[in-house]
């Protein structure tokens, strides 16, 4: 297939950019020709490239503005949009709403991104219209909360997905458990699953990750907990610090590694000092790709908590699975298919689930967070056998569910399905189905009726 692929792209600091850069070459090697369209401000330095369609097996990176005339000259077989709840995807919206394709949802809740895209341009009326259309069962006055600057956790309950779902031939998510939730935004629309492929095929060598620990002054005998990615309130950093303080008091050989950029509002240094954890905590800051994987391998337990959630599949969590490390996650709807242990019983809680020996992680009930997290950390700090069992199961699960090859296989299946589906129909708010020639008519009108009669728009 000749594919137009809209996505952030390295060096953008985005997990989506990294996953596109992983899978696009694999798909090209399988015979697809792919034009990757990036934000105009991030066009590669080599500049514009020939107008010919992408050749089989080739990848080109182009500015998004080039898509319109290339598509007009010769239509692509399919347009693939990588959609996330981030400003880095903002340039994609106008194309997605005009040229239906495959929308890959890296987040199953997009309210933050849609609000930013509209309100940053003074389009409050369009935001109100899209909110009301997306959530007809909610009072339209709910939009006024965001317009008033009250962007609390409640807006995760209003995902504003309908515009994407009803503008696409097909949509897909990386989280199987998110499919039912996403479909509630637009009943009847098809949602498929594409595995998130991420992590090292060949694990980091032991002498490398042990070298990282020793360079940081961490003894080989220490049990190290780690948090990776942005250090934010949503990543439950305050709760993790509180649970670690109790755990460390009982098992002094434990350490905590925090790797990522801290949220300034978190006041991380003060929190660590107030809990008496300065000597037991290593704040590493933002790491490059190699150091990130080496430190994930260097910890004994990876803590991957996030709430509220946009129904994402965490990249650092998947990388920890690849590294055969036990992980602790939050027991949320989109993660229900993942076999996990409840630390209150040390059994798999889902009805009909397989036995505890198949668990790949420990999951925390957000309504019992402080208690359950402490139970999990205390046992994992002292039970080397459980850590080893979870780590082995995690790697086996990753090899089945999360390799780049698996992701590429899923893309091929889902892209073929999307290409066979017709463009969507149905009414949408006017700003989601604009007259693309309106501005051209406005320009021509200045030259009088004769000019207008000579051009078909």
N, C-alpha and C positions, 0 to 999 in steps of 0.2 A: 504494500500500500504506500501511497504518497501521503505523508502525514504532515499537518501543521500542528505544532506542539507549543502551546502557550504555557510558560512556566518561568518563575525565577530561576536563575542560573548562576553557578559560581562565577565570581567570588561573593555573590549575595550571601549574607549570614543567615541562611535558611535551610532547615532540614529538607524542605521540598526541593530546593535547588540541588541539594546533594543527591536526593533520590532520583530526580530527573537525569542528572549527570551520570548516575549509575546505570539506569535502565535504557536510556536512549541509545548508547553504543551497542548494547546487547541486541536491541530490536533492529538496529541498522545492520548488524552482522547477520541477522536472519533474513535480510533482503528488503527491508523497508527503507524508503528514502524519507528523511525527516528534516524539515525546516523548523528549528526552534525559534520562536518569537519571544523576545524579551522586551522589557521596558525600554523606550527610546533612549533614556538617559544612561542605559547600560549596554549599548551596542558595542560589540568588540572593536578593538582599535583597527582591525583590518578593513573596517568600513563595509560599504555596500558590495553585494555579490551578484553574480550573473542572474538574469531573469529566468533562466531555464528552470523547469520543475526539478525537485530534488531527485537525484539519481538513486537507484536502488543501492543500498549499502552505504549511502553518504549521509552525513550530518552537517547542516549549516546553521549558524547562529545569526539571526537577523533582528533588526528593529521591528517592533510590532506594526509601525506605520506601513511597512512594506507588504504586509499581508493583504491589504485590500486590493491593490492592483495585481498582485500575483494570483490571488483567488479569482479575480475577474478575467485574467488572461487564460487561466486553466485551473479549474476547480481542483482542490485537493480531494483525495478519497475520503478523508475524515479529518476533522479538527478535534484535537484533544486539549482540554483545558484543565490545568492543575489549580484547584480552587482551595484557598485557605482563609482563615479568619485573621488576616494580617494585611497591613498596608502594602506589603510587597506584591500582592496579587491585584492591587487596585486597577492597574492598567488593563487588566483582562476583561473587566465587566462589559465594556461596550461591544467587544467582539463576541463574547459569549451570548449576549442577548440578540445579536443580529445574525450570526452564523451558527445554527444548531450543530452540536457535535456531542462528544463524550465528555462529561464533567466528572472529574475525579475529585471527590470531596475528602480533603485531608482533615477537615473539621466538619462535624455534622451540625454545627451551630455557627452562623455567619453574621449574627446581628452586629457585632462590633465593626466588622469590615464594611457592611452595607451602610451602617450609620455614618461611619467616617467618610466613605466615598461620596455620600450625598450631602451631609451637613457641612463638610469642609469646603464645599462649593456653594453654600448658601441655598441648597435645594430642600428647604424644610417641607414645602408642600409635597414634593415627590416622596420624601421620607414618610410623611403621614399617610400618603396614598398606598405606598408599598407595605407599610406596617399593617394597615387595615385589611388590605387584600391578602397578605400572608397569614394573618391571624384573625379570621372573621369571627371566631368564638371569643375574642378578647375585646374589651372596650377599646375603641380607637383612641381614647384618652390616655391609654398606656404609652403612646408615643411621646406624650408631653413630659414623661419622666426623663427620657433621654434628652429631649430638647432643653430641659431645665438643668442638664448636667448631672443628673442622678444616675450614673451608670453602675448600679450595684449588681450583685450576683443574680438578681431576679431576671436580668435580660437574657441569661442563658436559657431560660424557659421559653423564650420567644425567639426561635432560631432564624427567622427570616430566610428560609430555604426555598420557599415556593417559586420565587423568580428563577432560580437556577434549575430546579427540577422541571418546570414547565417551559423552559427555554431550550432544553437539551433533548437530543434523541434518546440518550440513556445517561444515567448517573451511576457512579460506583463509589464505594467506601472501603477504607482499609480495615474497618472493624465489623466483623460479621454481626456482632451483637447490636450494632447501631442501625441495621437495616430497617427494623420495625419502627424505631423512633423516627427515622428520616421519612419513611413513607407516611407517617401521620401528617407531615406538612403538605403532602399532595397525594391523597389516596388515589390509587390506580396507576401512579407512575412507577415504572420499573426501576429497581435499584439492584445493582450487582455488587460482587465483592472482588477486590483485587488485593492480594496479599501485599503487605509492606515488606519489601526486601531490604535488609540493612544488617550490617555487622560483618565481622571478619570470617572468611572461610577458614583461614588458618589462624588459630588463636595466638595471642601474644605469647612469646616464649617466656618461661618462668624466670629465667635470669634477667630478662628485661623488666618485668613488672616488679620483681623483688628489688631490682636496682632503683626503681622509682621510690619504693618504700624506704629503703635505706638512706637514699639521698635526702628524704624528708625527716629522717630521724625516727622512723617507725620501726620498732623491733619486729623481727620475724614472727615472734610469738603473739603479737597483738592481733585481736579480732577487729577488723576495720569495717565500719559502715560508711557508705558513700552516697552523696546526692550529686547528680550530674545535670547540667543544663542551667537555664536561668534560675537564680536563687530568689524566689518570690513568695508572696503570701499564698498564692494558688498552689505552689509546690509544697505547701504545709511546712515550711522551714521552721517557724516558731514551735509547732507541735513536735517536730522531729528533735529540735534542740531540748525541749522539756523532757521528752522520753529518754533521750540519750543521757541527760544529766542524772536521772535515776538509775539507768542501766550502768553508767560509768561508776557511780558510787558503790554499786554492788560488785561490779567486775572491772576493777581499775585498769586491767590490761586492754580495754577497748579504746578505739580511736574513732574519730569522725572526720571524714574528708568532704569538703564542700567545693565542688568544681563548677564554676560558672560565674556570670556577672551578677553581683548582688543588686537587688532593688534598693535604691537609695532610701526609700521610706521604711525599709526593713530595719535599718540601723543595726546591721549584723554584728559589728564589732562590740557594740554595747551589750547586745543580748548575750553573746558568748561570754563576755567578761562577767555579766551579772549572774550567770549560772555557774561560774567558776570553772569554765571549760576551756580557758585559753590554752593550757598546756596539752589538752587532749583533742584539740580541733585544728585541722589544717585547712585554711581558706586559700585555694589555689588560683582563683580568678578564672578568666576565660582561657581555655587551652586550644592549641592547634589540634588538627584531626588525629595525628599520631599519638600525641600525649593524652588525648581524650580516651582513646581505646586502651592505652597502656595503663591509665589510672583506673578505668573500669575493671581491667583484669587484676589490678593490685588490691582491690577491696575484697572483703569476704562476703559482704551483703550489700546489695544496691537497693536504695530506698527510692521508689518511683511513685510518689504520691501526688495526686493532682485533684483538687476540687476548689471551685466549680470546674467542670469539664466541658470542653467543646466536642466531646465524643471522638477525640483524637486517639491514635495509636502512638504511644510515646517512642520516639527514636532511641533515646538513651536506654529505655527499658529493653527494647529489642536487641540493642548492642550488648546489654548485660546478659541476656539469654544466650547470645552467640558466644560470649566469653565463659559460659557455664557457671554463672554466678547466681546464687539464690537471690530472689527479689521480693520486695514488699510493695504491693499496689493497693489501690482503693477498690473495693467491691462495688463497681458501678455497672449499670445496665449493659453498656456496650462491651464490657469485659466478661460478661456471664459465661460465654463459651470457653473461657480459659479455665482449666482445672486448677483450683487453688485451695489452700488450707485456711480454715477459719481459726485464728489463734485462741479463741475461747474454748474450742473443742478439739482442735488439731485434726479435724475431719473436713472432707469436702462437703460444703453445705447444700449444693444444688440437688434438688430431688432427682433421683435416677442417675446421678453422676457416678463415674467410676470410682474405684477405691482410692484411699489416700496415697497409695504408692504411685499413682499417676500424676500427682500434683506437681506443678512446675514453679509455683510461687506461693506466697502467703498474701491473703487479701484482708483489708481492714474495712469494717463496717463504719461508714462516715458518721453514723449516729452514735457510735461507741468508740470514736477515734482515739481519744487519749488512753483509755483502758486497753483497747485491743492493740494499739501500736506498742505500748509498753510490754504487753505479754509477748508480742512477736519479737521485739528486740531483746528482751531478757533471755528467751529460749535460744534464739539464734546466736546470741553471744556465747552460749555455753555448750551447745549441742553440735559438735563438729560433724557427727554422723548425719544429722538432719541437713546441715548445710551441704554436705557432699551429695546426698541423695537428691536434694532440690536442684543442685547445680548440674548433675548428670541429666536429670529429666528436662531441665531448661534447654540444654544444648540439643537434645534429641527433638524437642518440640520446635526449636529454631530451624533445625535441618529439614523438618517437614513443612513448616509454615512460613518461614521468613527469609529464605535465601533470595538473592537477586534473580536467579534462574526461575524460581517459583513466581516471582513478581512478573517477569517477562512472559512466562506462560499464561498467566492470568490476563495480562494486557492483550496478548494475541487473541485469546478467546473473547474477551469483552469488546475489543475493537471490532472484531468481525460481527458480533451481535449488534453493536451500535450502528455500523455502516448499513446493515440490512433493515434498520428501522426507519420509518418515515420521519420527516421533520414534525415537531409538535404543532398542534393547532390549539385554538382556544383564546379567549380574551385575556389580555394582560393590561395592567395600568399603562397609560399612554407613554410614560417615560421609559418603559421597558420594551416598547415597540415603536420607536421614533421613526419619523419620515427621514430616511438617510439623505434624501436629496433636497431637503428644505433649505439648507444653506446655499446649495448651488442655485436654486431658483431665486433666492434673494439676491445673489450676485448678478445673475443674468437680468433680473428685472431692471437693474440700473441702465441697461442698454436698450430697453424698450421692447415692445411686443414682437418686433421682427426677430430679434435675437432669441426670444423665447420660442418662437415658432420653428426655428432652425435646429433646435436641440430637443431630443426625446429624453425625458427624465421620468 
